[in-house]
């Protein structure tokens, strides 16, 4: 591939004679799922590397940072091939600008697979140009020059030049064609594969103002936004005149929702009807809000309850499924002839994202322009929504990307961004909108709950020969709510000769969206728990049963329908490779000493695996359950295959360990329920997280490196821990958990 000079390089004078390198490389696009990410056409040239005269190398971090470490990881790729001295590298967060940067998104564990090659090529190209500049300076062949730690070396003459000394000489150098670049041999890596602390770590732990919630600017006002507890509800009346008289209140006004689709199906409804209060301080605005007296027109969703959802799901399970997602072989015939048939009904609840930093956004709308400071995970979508709302061109909306205090998928939607922009325009001033924790819990895009009614058959040798699943989710007709579908390639499809996946839906009145490891965070619990039931029914070891299942010769991949997973709000990825999954199952069994522990009453191990977002993870949990159903996690082992390299090992280990803790929270206490259309949970005391004392003393992470391109690990590391613990609980106590959260079944953390 060749790119012209203008598409590659901009050289501009910096103070002291520095240079700015700009390179665009089209990322390898992942296939789209419904509602998924499409990087779009190649943008215009973009800037990545600045070299100052003193040798300081500044690398631009283009993706949103919400705690996943991408602000450090992507520059590591560039710095490695640039042969920069990491100690001399500075990192700057870019603004959102799709005319310069491609794929500015935090979601789907896509940053690594889409940037692994392009970012290294950025560094390699810049390094090649520095070598050219040095070779011309010395009048020697480029092939005699090498680089190391920010210097170009000429061993034959024992000369060297620092990158800063060469920066001003880059103008006029023709950039190399990308397909001619020779990337480093991995054995020569000095930055990739070496733990690099996040550059903002010190600022985080010392409380520096680096998050979206910390943004301030001259003349800024503060806003809160009251919305109906029932999605789609509109203001009928409110005591606004009384509110306006309270201390510090600048404005209080009702917002009528613009003419947009009032739906909970995939999509972001943007600005909802409500009441905005603008004040000199957030406390004044929030205090005034507590005095609000609002009458709402709640609409038809006000009669929905979680109890009704469960009742309707049970009814649907007894009826002919509304549609069939996939059928292989003759599942009904195989079930009739099976030596043993196992049936089970599983369910899991809605869950809130609940990031530590509530939703917030600062906006300043002036005539014909809008400037925004946001921690959005998909800022491009927010920019489009703001532009449409305000009647602006997208180029007139400037987005500054600010670090987010967690996201987990919540900041993939941009309702808070359009709210801030609308309030700023109406107030005629820069405004920071800050949600309360209660706002965040009541107006989330929740992980959808669901019900799965399973039936499977075993032959006389204890081999799985038939599998039928009637999945009851939420939606309307052929459409499901965001992240509420199950696709035709969901495991164990292709590994059971007689397989059927049916689906029925019921209407839903709350918004849903992608939570960390969308869909997989629930499906793994159901599928791997039921597989465990089958292993015990067959009288077989759970690890051996899984390995045998993974060894079943699958039909040709071409036999699968074209849709890869069909999950609303998710990404479509290639199917699971059985050999890679067997590798991590064997590794986790080895590292945990599976089957070797001395039998102990009330204590046992559980195992599970899951493939999602290109990552292969298997996990084992060592669990004890006492007579009062108190659960203690002694240790968790994690085995993962995410390709040939772990770019930042310490960060990767921390992310996998955090996924275990996150999954434990989802397993035990997190649940969102509805009554009269309103969410009943208001804060962390009702949507609980694992406490430090309840976390396992040790979470051991092992990487199985394979000859595959590196992939992300933040999402695929979570799903297996839920069934691993649930399966251990069964082995330790004899109680099979089929409904989450565990607390509803009488369990609690020890």
PETALIN-V134622 format. One record per run of one state. SS is the DSSP state (H for helix, E for strand, L for the rest). FROM is the first residue (numbers start at 1). TO is the last residue. If there is no record, write none. Layout:
SS:FROM:TO
SS:FROM:TO
This chain:
L:1:4
H:5:8
L:9:18
E:19:22
L:23:31
E:32:32
L:33:46
E:47:51
L:52:56
E:57:61
L:62:69
H:70:82
L:83:85
H:86:88
E:89:93
L:94:95
E:96:96
L:97:110
H:111:138
L:139:141
H:142:144
E:145:148
L:149:150
E:151:154
L:155:158
E:159:162
H:163:169
L:170:177
H:178:180
L:181:185
H:186:188
L:189:200
H:201:205
L:206:210
E:211:211
H:212:214
L:215:220
E:221:226
L:227:233
E:234:238
L:239:239
H:240:244
L:245:248
E:249:255
L:256:264
E:265:265
L:266:273
E:274:279
L:280:281
H:282:289
L:290:293
E:294:297
L:298:299
H:300:303
L:304:305
H:306:317
L:318:322
E:323:328
L:329:330
H:331:337
L:338:339
E:340:348
L:349:349
E:350:351
L:352:359
E:360:366
L:367:368
E:369:374
L:375:378
H:379:390
L:391:393
H:394:396
E:397:401
L:402:402
E:403:403
L:404:409
H:410:412
L:413:414
H:415:427
L:428:430
E:431:434
L:435:436
H:437:442
L:443:445
E:446:447
L:448:449
E:450:458
L:459:463
E:464:476
L:477:478
E:479:481
L:482:497
E:498:506
L:507:511
E:512:512
L:513:519
H:520:537
L:538:541
H:542:550
L:551:556
H:557:559
L:560:570
E:571:571
L:572:577
H:578:592
L:593:599
E:600:600
L:601:602
E:603:612
L:613:614
E:615:625
L:626:629
E:630:641
L:642:648
H:649:668
L:669:671
E:672:672
L:673:673
E:674:675
L:676:677
E:678:679
L:680:691
H:692:694
L:695:697
E:698:703
L:704:718
H:719:733
L:734:738
E:739:739
L:740:741
H:742:745
L:746:747
E:748:749
L:750:750
